[in-house]
Amino acid sequence: MNIQYLSKALILTSISFITSLGLPISTIHAALKPLDHIVVVVNEGVITNSMLNNRIQDFRQQLELSQLSRIDPETLKKQVLERVIRDTIQLQKAKQFGITVDDLMLNRMLEQLARNNNMSLDIFRQTIETEGLSYPRFREQTRNDLIIKQLQQRLVANKISVSDQEVQQYITLNETSDSSKITYHLRHILIATPESAKPEDIQKAKEKADTAYRKIQAGSLFEDIAIKISSGRNALKGGDLGERKANELPQLFVDAVKTLKPGETSQPVKSASGFHLLQLVSSSNDELIIKQTHARHILIRPSSEVSDEQARKKLVELKQKIEKGEKFSMLASQFSEDPVSKTQGGDLGWAGPGDFVGIFENVVNSLEIGQISEPFKTQFGWHILEVLEYRNHNMAKTNKENQARNAIQKRKIDEELRLWLRRIRDEAYVEYIDN
């Protein structure tokens, strides 16, 4: 995010060259007129006017594609700027922790996105450009999104724990309410309060939430209000949270929407993050059939003795041995540094969407049965993996404790992530240079 400026020596050289041509001083000033300027200082980095305008242009194009283009330019600029500030803070933290996404990892993600849309990568790129988006910017934004996801996984998700007592309490509750089968499609508005909110801060947020609720009840579109005022992560999507199982949502949300009809909006409800408005788009009580994968892998971790390149080359050698007939399970038992799967010949068992970290899951989804991947890197190290089989599985038949643990963990992560984002935003040094 840093800006590269002309060095003092280069500026002087430029002036000397222009004056040697006999040009007036006004021409010199014109020649040295800056092409860009700083809009906001964020800690040790900056956001420039061109960076902001590029992101506004990309978001405006996305909003037009999703029929949410009616938002006025100033409101959009305000929301996008806050989004860029938040992303900048997270990317700075990721850099401190050495979190990166190399071109190989990025290309795998882009290939997966193309496959999800039933396209080749070339057609996917052409489609993005046809829709008015810059593919190089889309590519780099995808890289940044992956870096941010890894940061959130390390600093938030990995620290979440679920006790056996919570699991049993959850099972008892859901056996009576049977909410585990209910799926809600929600839109969400968050009016955030500071982490150490004073009574006047809370009152101000409540009044803002009440005003928004009255506008929605009077006919204003929920999506428009969300884009204008929401501090939620999905604000620029009109507050759309997508479809989620009831047991994956905060109980506060479920309680607020369970009596609503599609299209209705809840009155503001308060949490530690602030005040929430929720609109029910739809709900269903159907069983969820998911695709599960049975895979195995070999993990080599880089260390002070083993470099990144050495770890990758080791897996290249192991892949070649497997292709020549050596057993994957034997090599996994001998060389893998995953203590859990190592004793099972690298076997990871059956897994569904969300069970693996994003990059690992992308590679799994890209392979045919019996195909062995090229070496790829996650935050755990370097891997090769083989898909053994696929199946469609009825989630209603899965182990109750595993369902409960996963649902509780997802709910906790969502809430903790909201608090963490608010905290790092409050702690950051942010100075607005350009009003």
C-alpha positions in Angstrom: 0.0 0.0 0.0 3.0 2.3 0.2 3.5 5.0 -2.4 6.7 5.3 -4.3 7.8 8.9 -4.6 10.5 10.5 -6.8 13.8 10.7 -4.9 15.1 14.2 -4.1 18.0 13.6 -6.5 15.7 12.6 -9.3 13.5 15.7 -8.8 16.6 17.9 -8.9 17.8 16.2 -12.1 14.3 16.7 -13.7 14.4 20.4 -12.8 17.9 20.8 -14.2 16.9 19.1 -17.4 13.7 21.3 -17.9 15.5 24.5 -17.1 18.3 23.6 -19.5 15.7 23.7 -22.2 14.8 27.3 -21.2 11.3 26.5 -20.0 9.5 28.8 -17.6 9.1 27.9 -13.9 5.3 27.3 -14.5 6.2 24.6 -16.9 8.5 23.1 -14.3 5.6 23.1 -11.8 3.4 21.5 -14.3 6.0 18.8 -15.0 6.2 18.0 -11.3 2.5 18.0 -10.6 1.7 14.9 -8.7 -0.5 12.3 -10.4 -2.0 11.0 -7.2 -2.5 12.1 -3.6 -3.0 10.5 -0.2 -6.6 10.2 1.0 -6.0 8.4 4.3 -3.0 7.4 6.4 -3.5 4.0 8.1 -0.8 3.2 10.6 2.4 3.1 8.6 0.6 2.8 5.2 -1.5 5.1 3.1 -4.6 4.9 0.9 -4.3 7.0 -2.3 -7.0 8.6 -4.3 -6.3 6.2 -7.2 -6.6 3.1 -4.9 -9.9 4.3 -3.5 -11.3 5.2 -7.0 -10.3 1.8 -8.4 -12.1 0.0 -5.5 -15.2 2.3 -5.9 -15.3 1.6 -9.6 -15.1 -2.2 -8.9 -17.8 -2.1 -6.3 -20.0 0.1 -8.4 -19.7 -2.4 -11.2 -20.5 -5.3 -8.9 -23.5 -3.4 -7.5 -24.8 -2.8 -11.0 -24.5 -6.5 -11.8 -26.5 -7.3 -8.6 -29.1 -4.6 -9.3 -28.0 -2.4 -6.3 -26.7 0.4 -8.4 -29.2 3.0 -7.1 -26.9 4.0 -4.1 -25.7 7.6 -4.5 -21.9 8.1 -5.1 -21.1 9.7 -1.8 -22.7 6.9 0.2 -20.9 4.3 -1.8 -17.6 6.2 -1.5 -18.0 6.3 2.3 -18.7 2.6 2.6 -15.9 1.6 0.2 -13.4 3.8 2.0 -14.3 2.2 5.4 -13.9 -1.3 3.7 -10.5 -0.3 2.3 -9.3 1.0 5.7 -10.4 -2.3 7.3 -8.7 -4.4 4.7 -5.5 -2.3 4.9 -5.3 -2.8 8.6 -5.7 -6.5 8.2 -3.1 -6.7 5.4 -0.6 -4.8 7.5 -1.2 -7.3 10.3 -0.8 -10.2 7.9 2.5 -8.8 6.7 3.7 -8.7 10.4 2.9 -12.4 10.7 4.6 -13.3 7.4 1.3 -14.4 5.8 1.5 -14.4 2.0 -0.2 -16.0 -1.0 2.1 -16.9 -3.8 1.1 -17.1 -7.5 0.6 -20.9 -7.3 -1.9 -20.6 -4.5 -3.6 -17.7 -6.2 -3.8 -19.5 -9.6 -5.5 -22.5 -7.9 -8.1 -20.2 -6.3 -8.8 -18.5 -9.6 -9.1 -21.9 -11.4 -11.5 -23.0 -8.7 -13.6 -19.9 -9.1 -13.8 -20.6 -12.8 -14.8 -24.2 -12.3 -17.5 -23.1 -9.8 -19.0 -21.0 -12.7 -18.6 -23.9 -15.2 -15.9 -22.0 -17.1 -12.3 -22.3 -18.2 -9.9 -19.8 -16.7 -9.7 -18.0 -20.0 -13.5 -17.7 -20.4 -13.7 -16.7 -16.7 -11.2 -13.8 -17.4 -13.0 -12.7 -20.5 -16.3 -12.7 -18.6 -14.9 -10.5 -15.8 -13.5 -8.0 -18.4 -16.8 -8.1 -20.3 -18.6 -7.1 -17.1 -16.4 -4.0 -16.9 -14.0 -5.2 -14.2 -10.3 -5.1 -14.4 -8.9 -8.7 -14.3 -5.5 -7.6 -12.9 -7.3 -5.8 -10.1 -9.6 -8.7 -9.6 -6.6 -11.0 -9.4 -4.8 -8.9 -6.8 -8.0 -8.4 -4.8 -8.5 -12.2 -4.7 -4.9 -12.5 -3.4 -5.6 -9.9 -0.7 -8.9 -11.7 0.3 -7.0 -15.0 0.7 -4.4 -13.3 2.9 -7.1 -11.8 5.0 -8.8 -15.1 5.4 -5.6 -16.7 6.5 -5.0 -13.9 9.1 -8.6 -14.3 10.4 -8.1 -18.1 10.6 -4.9 -17.7 12.6 -5.9 -14.9 15.0 -9.6 -15.6 15.5 -10.8 -19.0 14.3 -7.9 -21.1 15.6 -8.4 -19.7 19.1 -12.1 -20.7 19.3 -12.8 -23.8 21.5 -16.0 -25.6 22.2 -16.4 -27.6 25.4 -18.1 -31.0 25.7 -20.6 -29.3 28.0 -21.6 -26.8 25.4 -22.1 -29.6 22.9 -24.4 -31.6 25.2 -26.4 -28.4 26.0 -26.7 -27.7 22.3 -27.9 -31.2 21.5 -30.5 -31.1 24.3 -31.8 -27.8 23.1 -32.0 -28.8 19.4 -33.6 -32.1 20.1 -36.6 -30.2 21.5 -36.7 -27.3 19.0 -35.4 -29.3 16.0 -33.9 -26.0 14.7 -30.9 -27.9 13.2 -32.9 -28.6 10.0 -34.2 -25.0 9.5 -32.3 -22.8 7.0 -32.7 -19.0 7.0 -31.8 -16.6 4.3 -31.2 -13.3 6.0 -30.2 -9.7 5.4 -28.4 -7.9 8.2 -27.6 -4.3 9.2 -25.2 -3.6 12.1 -25.0 -0.3 13.8 -21.7 -0.7 15.6 -20.8 0.7 19.0 -17.2 1.2 20.2 -15.6 -1.5 22.2 -15.6 0.7 25.4 -18.9 2.3 24.5 -20.2 5.1 26.8 -24.0 5.4 27.5 -24.2 8.3 25.0 -22.6 6.1 22.3 -25.1 3.3 22.9 -28.0 5.8 22.8 -26.8 7.3 19.6 -26.5 3.9 18.0 -29.9 2.9 19.2 -31.5 6.0 17.7 -29.7 5.4 14.4 -31.0 1.8 14.4 -34.6 2.9 15.3 -34.5 5.5 12.5 -33.4 2.8 10.0 -36.1 0.5 11.1 -38.8 3.2 10.7 -37.5 3.9 7.1 -37.7 0.2 6.2 -41.2 -0.1 7.6 -42.1 3.0 5.6 -41.0 1.4 2.4 -37.3 2.0 2.0 -35.4 -1.0 0.7 -33.4 -2.9 3.3 -30.5 -3.4 0.9 -30.2 0.4 0.3 -30.2 1.1 4.0 -27.6 -1.6 4.6 -25.2 -0.2 2.0 -25.6 3.3 3.4 -25.2 2.8 7.2 -24.3 -0.8 8.1 -20.9 -1.6 9.6 -21.4 -5.3 8.9 -18.9 -7.2 6.7 -21.7 -7.8 4.1 -22.8 -4.1 3.9 -21.8 -3.7 0.3 -23.8 -6.8 -0.6 -26.9 -5.1 0.7 -26.4 -6.9 4.0 -27.0 -10.3 2.4 -25.8 -13.1 4.7 -26.9 -15.8 2.4 -28.5 -19.1 3.6 -27.4 -20.4 7.0 -28.6 -23.2 9.2 -30.3 -21.9 12.3 -27.7 -23.6 14.5 -25.0 -21.6 12.7 -26.5 -18.3 13.6 -26.3 -16.4 16.9 -29.3 -17.3 19.0 -30.1 -13.6 19.1 -30.6 -13.6 15.4 -32.7 -16.8 15.4 -35.0 -15.4 18.2 -35.4 -12.1 16.2 -36.5 -13.8 12.9 -38.2 -17.0 13.9 -41.7 -15.4 13.9 -41.1 -13.2 10.8 -42.6 -13.8 7.4 -40.5 -13.5 4.3 -39.8 -9.8 3.6 -40.4 -8.7 7.2 -37.7 -7.0 9.3 -37.0 -7.4 13.0 -36.9 -4.5 15.4 -33.4 -3.5 16.4 -31.8 -6.1 18.8 -28.7 -5.3 20.9 -25.5 -7.4 21.3 -21.9 -6.7 22.3 -21.2 -5.4 18.8 -24.0 -2.9 18.6 -27.6 -3.0 17.3 -28.8 -5.4 14.6 -31.7 -5.3 12.2 -32.5 -8.6 10.4 -34.7 -9.2 7.4 -36.0 -12.6 6.6 -35.7 -13.4 2.9 -36.8 -17.0 3.1 -36.6 -20.1 5.3 -36.9 -23.8 4.7 -37.1 -27.0 6.8 -35.5 -29.3 4.2 -32.8 -31.8 4.9 -29.4 -30.7 3.6 -27.6 -33.1 1.2 -23.9 -32.3 0.9 -21.0 -33.6 -1.2 -18.4 -35.2 1.0 -14.8 -36.2 0.0 -12.6 -39.0 1.3 -9.0 -38.0 0.8 -5.5 -38.6 2.2 -2.4 -36.4 2.2 1.3 -36.0 3.0 2.5 -32.9 4.9 6.0 -31.6 5.0 6.5 -28.6 7.3 9.3 -26.0 6.5 11.6 -25.3 9.4 15.0 -23.9 10.3 16.5 -27.0 8.8 14.1 -27.4 5.8 13.4 -24.5 3.5 10.2 -23.9 1.6 11.8 -25.1 -1.6 13.3 -28.2 0.0 9.9 -29.1 1.4 8.3 -28.7 -2.0 11.0 -30.8 -3.7 10.6 -33.5 -1.2 6.9 -33.8 -2.1 7.8 -33.8 -5.8 10.0 -36.8 -5.1 7.3 -38.6 -3.1 4.7 -38.0 -5.8 7.0 -39.5 -8.4 7.5 -42.6 -6.2 3.8 -43.0 -5.9 3.3 -42.7 -9.7 6.0 -45.4 -10.1 4.0 -47.8 -7.9 5.0 -47.2 -4.3 2.0 -47.0 -1.9 0.8 -43.6 -0.8 -0.1 -44.9 2.6 3.4 -46.3 3.3 5.1 -43.1 2.2 2.6 -41.0 4.3 3.3 -43.2 7.4 7.0 -42.7 6.9 7.3 -39.1 5.8 4.2 -37.1 6.7 4.5 -34.6 9.5 0.7 -34.5 10.2 0.6 -36.4 13.6 -3.1 -37.2 13.3 -3.3 -38.7 9.8 0.2 -40.1 9.7 -0.7 -43.1 11.7 -3.6 -43.7 9.2 -1.4 -43.6 6.1 -2.4 -40.0 5.6 -6.1 -40.8 5.6 -8.3 -37.8 6.5 -11.6 -39.6 6.5 -14.8 -38.1 5.2 -15.1 -34.3 5.0 -17.6 -31.8 3.8 -17.6 -28.1 2.8 -15.8 -26.0 5.4 -14.0 -28.9 7.1 -10.7 -28.0 5.5 -9.0 -24.6 5.2 -9.8 -22.8 2.0 -6.7 -23.5 -0.1 -6.8 -27.2 0.9 -10.5 -27.5 0.1 -9.9 -25.8 -3.3 -7.3 -28.4 -4.3 -9.6 -31.3 -3.0 -12.4 -30.0 -5.2 -10.2 -29.7 -8.2 -9.1 -33.4 -8.3 -10.7 -36.5 -9.8 -10.8 -39.8 -7.9 -7.4 -41.3 -7.8 -5.6 -38.2 -8.9 -2.7 -36.9 -6.9 -2.2 -33.1 -6.6 0.9 -31.2 -7.3 2.6 -29.9 -4.1 0.8 -26.9 -2.7 1.2 -24.7 0.4 -1.2 -23.8 3.2 -0.4 -22.2 6.6 0.4 -25.7 7.9 3.1 -26.4 5.3 3.4 -28.2 1.9 1.0 -31.0 0.9 0.3 -33.5 -1.8 -3.1 -35.2 -1.6 -5.2 -37.9 -3.3 -9.0 -38.1 -3.5 -10.1 -41.6 -2.8 -13.9 -41.2 -3.3 -16.9 -38.9 -3.2 -20.4 -39.3 -1.8 -23.6 -37.3 -1.3 -24.4 -37.4 2.4 -27.5 -36.5 4.3 -26.4 -34.2 7.1 -29.4 -35.3 9.2 -27.6 -38.6 9.6 -24.2 -37.3 10.7 -23.0 -37.6 14.2 -24.9 -35.3 16.5 -21.9 -34.2 18.5 -19.9 -33.3 15.4 -22.8 -31.3 14.0 -23.2 -29.5 17.3 -19.5 -28.8 17.7 -19.2 -27.4 14.2 -22.3 -25.2 14.5 -21.2 -23.8 17.9 -17.7 -23.1 16.5 -19.1 -21.3 13.4 -21.4 -19.2 15.5 -18.6 -18.3 17.9 -16.2 -17.4 15.1 -18.7 -15.1 13.5 -19.3 -13.2 16.7 -15.6 -13.1 17.7 -14.7 -11.9 14.2 -17.1 -9.0 14.5 -15.6 -8.0 17.8 -12.0 -8.4 16.6 -12.6 -6.3 13.5 -14.1 -3.5 15.6 -11.1 -3.8 18.0 -8.4 -3.5 15.4 -10.2 -0.7 13.7 -10.4 1.2 17.0 -6.8 0.6 17.8 -5.5 1.6 14.4 -4.1 5.1 13.7 -6.3 6.5 10.9 -5.9 10.1 9.7 -8.1 11.5 6.9 -6.0 13.7 4.6 -8.6 14.4 1.9 -12.0 15.3 3.1 
